[in-house]
Amino acid sequence: MYFVTMTDKFMSGWGLAEGKINKMVVQCDTLAQADRIQRNAKRRGEMRRVNICVNKPRYGNHVFISWKKFADLSGPWLD
């Protein structure tokens, strides 16, 4: 299992992430899926610090995590 982590600059600091950093984490079954998400995330202007990791990421209370699964994504994430 692979995880693609990224900081969403647009969503950070308001809504459910008020006063926090919004991290989006996409769970992928294969490295090919993770590479695809990473490549597309780097094209998006609001995403920063895009990484692939094999360990489930853990963050402190200052981070709001948006969990996604590869199978649930569509549109520009899968270009």
OpenMM code with the backbone's topology and positions (N, CA, C; nanometers):
from openmm import Vec3, app, unit

residues = "MET TYR PHE VAL THR MET THR ASP LYS PHE MET SER GLY TRP GLY LEU ALA GLU GLY LYS ILE ASN LYS MET VAL VAL GLN CYS ASP THR LEU ALA GLN ALA ASP ARG ILE GLN ARG ASN ALA LYS ARG ARG GLY GLU MET ARG ARG VAL ASN ILE CYS VAL ASN LYS PRO ARG TYR GLY ASN HIS VAL PHE ILE SER TRP LYS LYS PHE ALA ASP LEU SER GLY PRO TRP LEU ASP".split()
positions = [
    Vec3(0.0840, -0.1168, 0.0000),
    Vec3(0.0000, 0.0000, 0.0000),
    Vec3(0.0892, 0.1240, 0.0000),
    Vec3(0.0436, 0.2271, -0.0715),
    Vec3(0.1179, 0.3525, -0.0832),
    Vec3(0.0266, 0.4682, -0.0467),
    Vec3(0.0868, 0.5741, 0.0044),
    Vec3(0.0123, 0.6940, 0.0401),
    Vec3(0.0775, 0.8128, -0.0291),
    Vec3(-0.0032, 0.8941, -0.0945),
    Vec3(0.0449, 1.0188, -0.1535),
    Vec3(-0.0048, 1.1300, -0.0621),
    Vec3(0.0883, 1.2050, -0.0057),
    Vec3(0.0536, 1.3131, 0.0857),
    Vec3(0.0818, 1.4465, 0.0190),
    Vec3(-0.0012, 1.5452, 0.0525),
    Vec3(0.0178, 1.6791, -0.0038),
    Vec3(-0.0488, 1.7811, 0.0868),
    Vec3(0.0063, 1.9021, 0.0876),
    Vec3(-0.0528, 2.0128, 0.1605),
    Vec3(-0.1403, 2.0913, 0.0651),
    Vec3(-0.2667, 2.1078, 0.1013),
    Vec3(-0.3615, 2.1837, 0.0204),
    Vec3(-0.3634, 2.3275, 0.0713),
    Vec3(-0.2932, 2.4157, 0.0002),
    Vec3(-0.2831, 2.5559, 0.0428),
    Vec3(-0.4176, 2.6275, 0.0353),
    Vec3(-0.5029, 2.5890, -0.0591),
    Vec3(-0.6325, 2.6552, -0.0750),
    Vec3(-0.7253, 2.6248, 0.0427),
    Vec3(-0.7293, 2.5011, 0.0874),
    Vec3(-0.8223, 2.4603, 0.1926),
    Vec3(-0.7668, 2.4812, 0.3336),
    Vec3(-0.6387, 2.5082, 0.3460),
    Vec3(-0.5798, 2.5272, 0.4782),
    Vec3(-0.6291, 2.6569, 0.5413),
    Vec3(-0.6606, 2.6503, 0.6708),
    Vec3(-0.6909, 2.7702, 0.7472),
    Vec3(-0.8373, 2.8086, 0.7546),
    Vec3(-0.9267, 2.7369, 0.6891),
    Vec3(-1.0690, 2.7734, 0.6981),
    Vec3(-1.1551, 2.6476, 0.6859),
    Vec3(-1.2859, 2.6621, 0.7065),
    Vec3(-1.3767, 2.5474, 0.7024),
    Vec3(-1.3408, 2.4475, 0.8103),
    Vec3(-1.3409, 2.3204, 0.7759),
    Vec3(-1.3054, 2.2171, 0.8733),
    Vec3(-1.1597, 2.2259, 0.9168),
    Vec3(-1.0775, 2.2937, 0.8379),
    Vec3(-0.9349, 2.3083, 0.8698),
    Vec3(-0.9043, 2.4463, 0.9282),
    Vec3(-1.0046, 2.5121, 0.9854),
    Vec3(-0.9821, 2.6455, 1.0414),
    Vec3(-0.8715, 2.6416, 1.1462),
    Vec3(-0.7703, 2.7254, 1.1258),
    Vec3(-0.6564, 2.7308, 1.2164),
    Vec3(-0.5593, 2.6145, 1.2020),
    Vec3(-0.5764, 2.5335, 1.0968),
    Vec3(-0.4914, 2.4167, 1.0787),
    Vec3(-0.4389, 2.4101, 0.9358),
    Vec3(-0.3430, 2.3227, 0.9155),
    Vec3(-0.2923, 2.2909, 0.7819),
    Vec3(-0.3771, 2.1764, 0.7283),
    Vec3(-0.4228, 2.1874, 0.6046),
    Vec3(-0.5033, 2.0810, 0.5434),
    Vec3(-0.4122, 1.9906, 0.4615),
    Vec3(-0.4016, 1.8666, 0.5031),
    Vec3(-0.3243, 1.7659, 0.4312),
    Vec3(-0.4215, 1.6717, 0.3617),
    Vec3(-0.4000, 1.6488, 0.2338),
    Vec3(-0.4773, 1.5490, 0.1611),
    Vec3(-0.3899, 1.4258, 0.1487),
    Vec3(-0.4468, 1.3111, 0.1815),
    Vec3(-0.3741, 1.1848, 0.1739),
    Vec3(-0.4560, 1.0896, 0.0864),
    Vec3(-0.3930, 1.0400, -0.0192),
    Vec3(-0.4587, 0.9460, -0.1098),
    Vec3(-0.3961, 0.8083, -0.0908),
    Vec3(-0.4795, 0.7119, -0.0561),
    Vec3(-0.4348, 0.5737, -0.0382),
    Vec3(-0.4399, 0.5029, -0.1733),
    Vec3(-0.3285, 0.4451, -0.2140),
    Vec3(-0.3172, 0.3763, -0.3431),
    Vec3(-0.2759, 0.2313, -0.3202),
    Vec3(-0.3221, 0.1438, -0.4095),
    Vec3(-0.2883, 0.0018, -0.3989),
    Vec3(-0.1552, -0.0326, -0.4655),
    Vec3(-0.1160, 0.0464, -0.5655),
    Vec3(0.0073, 0.0172, -0.6401),
    Vec3(0.0935, 0.1418, -0.6517),
    Vec3(0.2199, 0.1202, -0.6796),
    Vec3(0.3109, 0.2326, -0.7010),
    Vec3(0.2712, 0.3100, -0.8268),
    Vec3(0.2214, 0.2413, -0.9281),
    Vec3(0.1771, 0.3092, -1.0509),
    Vec3(0.0633, 0.4065, -1.0211),
    Vec3(-0.0303, 0.3675, -0.9350),
    Vec3(-0.1381, 0.4581, -0.8956),
    Vec3(-0.0823, 0.5785, -0.8204),
    Vec3(0.0102, 0.5531, -0.7290),
    Vec3(0.0701, 0.6607, -0.6500),
    Vec3(0.1470, 0.7578, -0.7401),
    Vec3(0.2211, 0.7051, -0.8369),
    Vec3(0.2936, 0.7914, -0.9312),
    Vec3(0.1971, 0.8806, -1.0091),
    Vec3(0.0853, 0.8230, -1.0496),
    Vec3(-0.0153, 0.8978, -1.1260),
    Vec3(-0.0738, 1.0130, -1.0436),
    Vec3(-0.1074, 0.9846, -0.9186),
    Vec3(-0.1609, 1.0887, -0.8301),
    Vec3(-0.0556, 1.1946, -0.8022),
    Vec3(0.0676, 1.1524, -0.7760),
    Vec3(0.1748, 1.2479, -0.7484),
    Vec3(0.1972, 1.3406, -0.8675),
    Vec3(0.2026, 1.2854, -0.9855),
    Vec3(0.2242, 1.3638, -1.1074),
    Vec3(0.1126, 1.4678, -1.1262),
    Vec3(-0.0113, 1.4263, -1.1066),
    Vec3(-0.1228, 1.5177, -1.1246),
    Vec3(-0.1324, 1.6197, -1.0113),
    Vec3(-0.0957, 1.5806, -0.8909),
    Vec3(-0.0978, 1.6751, -0.7787),
    Vec3(0.0046, 1.7861, -0.7990),
    Vec3(0.1207, 1.7519, -0.8546),
    Vec3(0.2246, 1.8525, -0.8771),
    Vec3(0.1843, 1.9542, -0.9839),
    Vec3(0.0866, 1.9190, -1.0682),
    Vec3(0.0352, 2.0123, -1.1691),
    Vec3(-0.0638, 2.1123, -1.1108),
    Vec3(-0.1159, 2.0816, -0.9946),
    Vec3(-0.2172, 2.1670, -0.9322),
    Vec3(-0.1489, 2.2757, -0.8497),
    Vec3(-0.1858, 2.3993, -0.8741),
    Vec3(-0.1219, 2.5125, -0.8083),
    Vec3(-0.1424, 2.5190, -0.6584),
    Vec3(-0.2507, 2.4605, -0.6082),
    Vec3(-0.2794, 2.4699, -0.4651),
    Vec3(-0.2114, 2.3606, -0.3830),
    Vec3(-0.1510, 2.2620, -0.4491),
    Vec3(-0.0885, 2.1516, -0.3769),
    Vec3(0.0615, 2.1736, -0.3615),
    Vec3(0.1082, 2.1566, -0.2409),
    Vec3(0.2499, 2.1727, -0.2078),
    Vec3(0.2978, 2.0465, -0.1371),
    Vec3(0.4272, 2.0292, -0.1307),
    Vec3(0.4900, 1.9192, -0.0555),
    Vec3(0.4249, 1.7845, -0.0879),
    Vec3(0.4277, 1.7482, -0.2141),
    Vec3(0.3672, 1.6234, -0.2609),
    Vec3(0.4700, 1.5106, -0.2466),
    Vec3(0.4327, 1.4048, -0.1759),
    Vec3(0.5240, 1.2934, -0.1496),
    Vec3(0.4522, 1.1599, -0.1571),
    Vec3(0.5287, 1.0559, -0.1875),
    Vec3(0.4794, 0.9185, -0.1803),
    Vec3(0.5483, 0.8513, -0.0621),
    Vec3(0.4694, 0.7821, 0.0203),
    Vec3(0.5294, 0.7086, 0.1315),
    Vec3(0.4610, 0.5728, 0.1453),
    Vec3(0.5272, 0.4807, 0.2134),
    Vec3(0.4723, 0.3465, 0.2314),
    Vec3(0.4129, 0.3279, 0.3706),
    Vec3(0.4437, 0.4157, 0.4614),
    Vec3(0.3871, 0.4104, 0.5957),
    Vec3(0.2699, 0.5073, 0.6054),
    Vec3(0.1658, 0.4651, 0.6745),
    Vec3(0.0491, 0.5515, 0.6933),
    Vec3(0.0930, 0.6782, 0.7668),
    Vec3(0.0684, 0.7947, 0.7064),
    Vec3(0.1160, 0.9190, 0.7684),
    Vec3(0.0395, 0.9521, 0.8967),
    Vec3(0.1110, 1.0127, 0.9883),
    Vec3(0.0533, 1.0580, 1.1152),
    Vec3(0.0950, 1.2026, 1.1354),
    Vec3(0.0004, 1.2821, 1.1785),
    Vec3(0.0259, 1.4244, 1.2002),
    Vec3(-0.0293, 1.4635, 1.3367),
    Vec3(0.0152, 1.5773, 1.3852),
    Vec3(-0.0320, 1.6278, 1.5137),
    Vec3(-0.1668, 1.6976, 1.5013),
    Vec3(-0.2098, 1.7582, 1.6098),
    Vec3(-0.3394, 1.8259, 1.6160),
    Vec3(-0.3479, 1.9500, 1.5281),
    Vec3(-0.2352, 2.0001, 1.4806),
    Vec3(-0.2344, 2.1209, 1.3984),
    Vec3(-0.2659, 2.0921, 1.2519),
    Vec3(-0.2960, 1.9646, 1.2201),
    Vec3(-0.3206, 1.9229, 1.0821),
    Vec3(-0.4592, 1.8600, 1.0707),
    Vec3(-0.5355, 1.9043, 0.9699),
    Vec3(-0.6616, 1.8407, 0.9339),
    Vec3(-0.6341, 1.7516, 0.8137),
    Vec3(-0.6686, 1.6233, 0.8224),
    Vec3(-0.6379, 1.5294, 0.7151),
    Vec3(-0.7630, 1.4958, 0.6357),
    Vec3(-0.7542, 1.5128, 0.5050),
    Vec3(-0.8590, 1.4704, 0.4133),
    Vec3(-0.8148, 1.3383, 0.3519),
    Vec3(-0.8762, 1.2275, 0.3931),
    Vec3(-0.8402, 1.0940, 0.3444),
    Vec3(-0.9189, 1.0620, 0.2196),
    Vec3(-0.8512, 1.0112, 0.1169),
    Vec3(-0.9141, 0.9693, -0.0080),
    Vec3(-0.8563, 0.8343, -0.0482),
    Vec3(-0.9320, 0.7602, -0.1279),
    Vec3(-0.8825, 0.6366, -0.1879),
    Vec3(-0.8729, 0.6580, -0.3381),
    Vec3(-0.7740, 0.5959, -0.4001),
    Vec3(-0.7534, 0.6106, -0.5438),
    Vec3(-0.8819, 0.5809, -0.6206),
    Vec3(-0.9530, 0.4762, -0.5825),
    Vec3(-1.0750, 0.4351, -0.6538),
    Vec3(-1.1848, 0.5405, -0.6475),
    Vec3(-1.1796, 0.6303, -0.5501),
    Vec3(-1.2827, 0.7327, -0.5349),
    Vec3(-1.2536, 0.8603, -0.6122),
    Vec3(-1.1341, 0.8717, -0.6715),
    Vec3(-1.0958, 0.9928, -0.7413),
    Vec3(-1.1344, 0.9857, -0.8889),
    Vec3(-1.1519, 1.1028, -0.9469),
    Vec3(-1.1847, 1.1110, -1.0902),
    Vec3(-1.1334, 1.2435, -1.1444),
    Vec3(-1.1658, 1.2724, -1.2686),
    Vec3(-1.1312, 1.3995, -1.3314),
    Vec3(-0.9829, 1.4242, -1.3400),
    Vec3(-0.9398, 1.5446, -1.2988),
    Vec3(-0.7997, 1.5828, -1.3165),
    Vec3(-0.6995, 1.4977, -1.2380),
    Vec3(-0.7466, 1.4253, -1.1358),
    Vec3(-0.6562, 1.3390, -1.0604),
    Vec3(-0.6092, 1.2207, -1.1426),
    Vec3(-0.6844, 1.1839, -1.2445),
    Vec3(-0.6529, 1.0638, -1.3206),
    Vec3(-0.6096, 1.0924, -1.4637),
    Vec3(-0.5788, 1.2178, -1.4952),
    Vec3(-0.5322, 1.2541, -1.6312),
    Vec3(-0.4005, 1.1884, -1.6638),
] * unit.nanometer
topology = app.Topology()
chain = topology.addChain("A")
for resn in residues:
    res = topology.addResidue(resn, chain)
    for name in ("N", "CA", "C"):
        topology.addAtom(name, app.Element.getBySymbol(name[0]), res)
